Amino acid sequence: MKPIFEHYCEIIPDFRLFQEYLRKPIPTHIRINTLKIKPDTLLNSLKKNGLHLKSSNKKYDTLYHAPGLNLSGNLLEYFLGYVHPQALTSCLVSIALSPRHNSYILDMCASPGGKTSHIAQLTNNTGLIVANELYPARHIALGHTLDRLGVLNAVITGYQAQEFPLKHRFDYILADVPCSGEGRFRKTKETAVYRETRKKVRLPDLQKKILLRGFDLLKIQGEMIYSTCTFNPDENESVVNFLLENRDADLLPIDLGFDYEPGVQEWKNEKYDKQTQRCARFYPHRINSVGFFMARIGKRG
Amino acid sequence: MAREDERHHLFSFLEERFGIPEKLFDDYLLFSREKSWTLIRNGPHVISASQLKVSKVGLRAFKRIGRFVKPTTRMIQIFGSFATKATVKINQEQLSRLLEGEQFPVQLDLDQGYVILALDDGRILGLGLLIKENIRSQLPRKEIRQCMLGE
């Protein structure tokens, strides 16, 4: 059987197990929305209806695998805004950002709104979130998600992320940028093939522009997360390295209570700043979720 | 931003009809659009964001339907727990009937108009309409059926 993403065999540890997980479906995972319900109340109510959720990590009372559920949208609790179907690694992004209450926050690429609504949850609807999304057609889905989940502290804008106006600075910024999406790929059907396109080759250039603009929009002592759902170092460490070369940025440690691999130090003859070790690579065979990359970035005073 | 009289008109309606205190909204700003009103938590950052070109502010809270104004399902799901009157508890069977487009009779000492629909266990679904001692659904039927029945 031909390995998938063979070109990463030297940077992804336990590559055989990684291959096995790429042939399994991504498990259904939900986040409990504490803006509308207490976790215990929801868990008891679902239990009465025969649905048992499995905690993703004892540290978090809102993150659960739902093994008996194929589509978590098919629940009355979804309509009520009590739960949101969201991959575990997607949930970890907002937790890594860990915004304080009453902060001014920018989500640069916000649609469909899962991470934005999670940020609202973590801030308990205090402060203000600017949920930016370039494509107007995606504003409908974004607004719908935020309304369903009871978000009362967000506005939606439609700027190009890399040209977001430099009018004022933010305490926290999330740059969950457009990426090749390799981390979402699973070969669960014989016909499934991961396709590279020319458009994807151009992504790193856009990602660098977005990250630089995000950093420039950050207040002194502010923090941001750069994240993708791809394994490709050209879209990950290389982009972060570009920021470190061009701005006075610090990479901050990430401690979420889940196993991850540190960022790679070199790729295709390009050597990266030592700080990129502080990036986090989440692999499907380590966390049983979508493959993810995160860098937590601080702006020095 | 909505005018003060507009704001009072909408929030006093919630208080008069459902007993949801108008004061509850003191910390919120209300914005009016052509056919709807949106609600957002007030705070120092709202002024900063007003310099941006914004396509949607906060939660869609009320919409205009002809001559009437209707609170949205999401607005009621959030603030309906503060209601002290005009709330009707229904069971799963009654909910299913409403979602089929049927209505069911009730005996309530209440003028015709909107009522809050809640399940037996207190979970708030959204709004119903009381007309001639019958309850009709004002819930987004397609959306809720998709969730419950996977249609």
Interface residues (C-beta under 8 A of the other chain):
Chain A: K36 S45 L71 G73 N74 L75 L76 Y78 F79 L80 G81 N102 Y104 N125 T126 G127 L128 V130 P136 H139 G143 L146 D147 R148 G150 V151 L152 N153 A154 V155 I156 T157 G158 Y159 P165 K167 H168
Chain B: Y28 L39 I40 R41 G43 H45 V46 S48 A49 Q51 L52 K53 V54 S55 K56 V57 G58 L59 R60 T72 R74 Q77 I78 D121 R123 I124 L125 E143 I144 Q146 C147 M148 L149 G150
